[in-house]
Amino acid sequence: MKIHRNCSLKKFNTFSVDEKAQLLLEVDNISDLANILSKQNRKDEILVLGGGSNILFTKSYDGLIINLKNKGKKIIQEDENSVLVEVSAGENWHDFVLWAIKNDFGGVENLSLIPGKVGAAPIQNIGAYGVELKDIFYSCKGLMLDSLSEFEFKKTECKFDYRTSIFKSTLKNKTLITSVKLLLTKSAHNFNIDYKDLNINLLNTELSVKKISDEVIKIRTSKLPNPKFFGNCGSFFKNPIVNSSKYKSLLDKFPNTPAHKVDADNYKISAAWLIDQSGFKNKKDKNVGVYENQPLVIINYGSATGNELLNFALKIKETIYSNFEIELEEEVIIM
Ligand SMILES: Cc1cc2nc3c(=O)[nH]c(=O)nc-3n(C[C@H](O)[C@H](O)[C@H](O)COP(=O)(O)OP(=O)(O)OC[C@H]3O[C@@H](n4cnc5c(N)ncnc54)[C@H](O)[C@@H]3O)c2cc1C
């Protein structure tokens, strides 16, 4: 275990924001955890941090930050068609995906190259290219931060939805996930290439988990900024979901509004399009701006503070509301 007192959070978040943590523990051994947590009186001041790729620090953190680094992957059940794997929360998500691809296990190929740790994947039900974590999720194990009691939540208990789960609502900041179980395919893979870019490049080719993963990596590398060079947390906002009457009124004013039907009465509108239409294309304000290839991504171009990044995001939010009467919701967690 590594102990950091009054340390900079800069290398612990992909926005590269230089706020401070009073106490940060890098924990690689789960058996140390209960001991550490039992000594912490104010359980509401514990923050579990993974790779810091979905969190914006706007001030110093005065409580205890646990940076989980426990490692391990094991097959706990398998038959001819499927395999149930348990992956430790501290494993890097993309390293795990590459391991699955190497073994020709299907289900995670569309989720290649998403930054962060396995333990954070259920928090916002990570998703990309038509697939969400919930499609392969079996359960997750962990500790309740207040009582230190152990839990194992099955899929239905996690209340997964678009970029959210029970861990972002009722149980927000109340749990520490130590491992995740995923049910992957071994044969008869359910390939999903419905997403436009994948479809164009892979239609009429012989599909494999490796081929889809490689294509996803290629597209993501060309479209998304690498946090090593430009501090960012991927999409800052969720794509807003509006009902059909709102969608109709949008179409009356803006006939080209890109949308995707979610169910009988709801449409998901492209937040990137709303941002572009509102004049934020390539917009930069000192150290902060939107990414040239993807306006949903807000960039720290230098040494921006968390508040500079947040204020820029709020400006986008206000403008979208005044132009379209749509309230954008942050995907990134603001601290
Ligand atoms: C370039 C880029 C592209 C991205 N693309 C996508 C994408 O395509 N799809 C997508 O869904 N996301 C995407 N993201 C967002 C991000 O990668 C995911 O949300 C990821 O799951 C965050 O993992 P993390 O370990 O960095 O979590 P952190 O940012 O460290 O934490 C996020 C939240 O989870 C909580 N948390 C973390 N670990 C645990 C744990 N073990 N137990 C309990 N709570 C925990 C934290 O307290 C915090 O509330 C992208 C980010 C970047 C930078």
The ligand as a MOL file (V3000), in Angstrom:
LIG
                    3D

  0  0  0     0  0            999 V3000
M  V30 BEGIN CTAB
M  V30 COUNTS 53 58 0 0 0
M  V30 BEGIN ATOM
M  V30 1 C -10.8550 9.5830 -23.7460 0
M  V30 2 C -12.0030 9.0230 -22.9490 0
M  V30 3 C -12.9800 8.2820 -23.5920 0
M  V30 4 C -14.0550 7.7480 -22.8560 0
M  V30 5 N -14.9760 6.9950 -23.5160 0
M  V30 6 C -16.0150 6.4370 -22.8480 0
M  V30 7 C -16.9800 5.6210 -23.5220 0
M  V30 8 O -16.8830 5.3670 -24.7240 0
M  V30 9 N -17.9980 5.1150 -22.7920 0
M  V30 10 C -18.1290 5.3500 -21.4590 0
M  V30 11 O -19.0890 4.8510 -20.8560 0
M  V30 12 N -17.2220 6.1010 -20.7950 0
M  V30 13 C -16.1810 6.6540 -21.4370 0
M  V30 14 N -15.2600 7.4380 -20.7820 0
M  V30 15 C -15.4540 7.7020 -19.3500 0
M  V30 16 C -14.6530 6.7210 -18.4320 0
M  V30 17 O -13.6450 6.0730 -19.1420 0
M  V30 18 C -15.5740 5.6740 -17.7870 0
M  V30 19 O -16.6290 6.2810 -17.0880 0
M  V30 20 C -14.7950 4.7590 -16.8310 0
M  V30 21 O -15.5990 3.6830 -16.4310 0
M  V30 22 C -14.2820 5.5070 -15.5910 0
M  V30 23 O -13.3930 4.6520 -14.9170 0
M  V30 24 P -12.3780 5.1880 -13.8300 0
M  V30 25 O -11.7300 4.0020 -13.2080 0
M  V30 26 O -11.4720 6.1790 -14.4440 0
M  V30 27 O -13.3740 5.8680 -12.7980 0
M  V30 28 P -13.1360 7.1990 -11.9450 0
M  V30 29 O -13.1810 8.3790 -12.8450 0
M  V30 30 O -11.9660 7.0370 -11.0690 0
M  V30 31 O -14.4500 7.1930 -11.0500 0
M  V30 32 C -15.7190 7.4170 -11.6390 0
M  V30 33 C -16.7870 7.1960 -10.5530 0
M  V30 34 O -16.7920 5.8380 -10.1580 0
M  V30 35 C -16.5510 5.7070 -8.7570 0
M  V30 36 N -15.7210 4.5070 -8.5840 0
M  V30 37 C -14.5690 4.2200 -9.2480 0
M  V30 38 N -14.1160 3.0040 -8.8870 0
M  V30 39 C -14.9860 2.5290 -7.9670 0
M  V30 40 C -15.0590 1.3190 -7.2120 0
M  V30 41 N -14.1480 0.3540 -7.3190 0
M  V30 42 N -16.0840 1.1730 -6.3360 0
M  V30 43 C -17.0280 2.1410 -6.2020 0
M  V30 44 N -17.0120 3.3010 -6.8950 0
M  V30 45 C -16.0150 3.4850 -7.7710 0
M  V30 46 C -15.8470 6.9890 -8.3560 0
M  V30 47 O -16.0650 7.2830 -6.9890 0
M  V30 48 C -16.5250 8.0010 -9.2620 0
M  V30 49 O -17.7790 8.3600 -8.7300 0
M  V30 50 C -14.1620 7.9810 -21.4720 0
M  V30 51 C -13.1600 8.7290 -20.8220 0
M  V30 52 C -12.0850 9.2350 -21.5540 0
M  V30 53 C -11.0110 10.0040 -20.8430 0
M  V30 END ATOM
M  V30 BEGIN BOND
M  V30 1 1 1 2
M  V30 2 1 2 3
M  V30 3 2 2 52
M  V30 4 2 3 4
M  V30 5 1 4 5
M  V30 6 1 4 50
M  V30 7 2 5 6
M  V30 8 1 6 7
M  V30 9 1 6 13
M  V30 10 2 7 8
M  V30 11 1 7 9
M  V30 12 1 9 10
M  V30 13 2 10 11
M  V30 14 1 10 12
M  V30 15 2 12 13
M  V30 16 1 13 14
M  V30 17 1 14 15
M  V30 18 1 14 50
M  V30 19 1 15 16
M  V30 20 1 16 17
M  V30 21 1 16 18
M  V30 22 1 18 19
M  V30 23 1 18 20
M  V30 24 1 20 21
M  V30 25 1 20 22
M  V30 26 1 22 23
M  V30 27 1 23 24
M  V30 28 2 24 25
M  V30 29 1 24 26
M  V30 30 1 24 27
M  V30 31 1 27 28
M  V30 32 2 28 29
M  V30 33 1 28 30
M  V30 34 1 28 31
M  V30 35 1 31 32
M  V30 36 1 32 33
M  V30 37 1 33 34
M  V30 38 1 33 48
M  V30 39 1 34 35
M  V30 40 1 35 36
M  V30 41 1 35 46
M  V30 42 1 36 37
M  V30 43 1 36 45
M  V30 44 2 37 38
M  V30 45 1 38 39
M  V30 46 1 39 40
M  V30 47 2 39 45
M  V30 48 1 40 41
M  V30 49 2 40 42
M  V30 50 1 42 43
M  V30 51 2 43 44
M  V30 52 1 44 45
M  V30 53 1 46 47
M  V30 54 1 46 48
M  V30 55 1 48 49
M  V30 56 2 50 51
M  V30 57 1 51 52
M  V30 58 1 52 53
M  V30 END BOND
M  V30 END CTAB
M  END
